[in-house]
Amino acid sequence: MRPPDRSTLDLLLLGAVHDAPGDGAAVRAAVLDRSGGALALSAGLVYRALHRLERNRLVRRPAGSRGYRLTPGGERVLRSRTREFEAHVRAVRAVLPGGGVTSGAGAAADRAGRARGSGPPRSDRTPR
């Protein structure tokens, strides 16, 4: 895969630090492992991004520690960007072939509505 854009990279690293605090190598390994090997980020990319996140006070290294941890601000940014990313993925999936609501409460409501005969018209229905 190509390297992620900055916003996605930040989200990946914040998520990895949240679940597995550690030094840059550990954070990089966590992303690689949790992505099933699909996200093989270069060490330089990870370290530069972690230093930027540290300058922006989203992660920190406690005194005497080489490991990164999320700050309270980093926790807030992680929650916010996760919600934004999930909404983006849902919207993109809805546009792709076979897309639309596929899981969760929205899918249950969609299925229930279709079972009652309501909801958007389907192209295979004949007019009444």
Summary of the structure (lengths in Angstrom):
residues: 128
radius of gyration: 20.3
end to end distance: 49.5
largest distance: 74.5
contacts: 307
relative contact order: 0.11
helix: 58%
strand: 5%
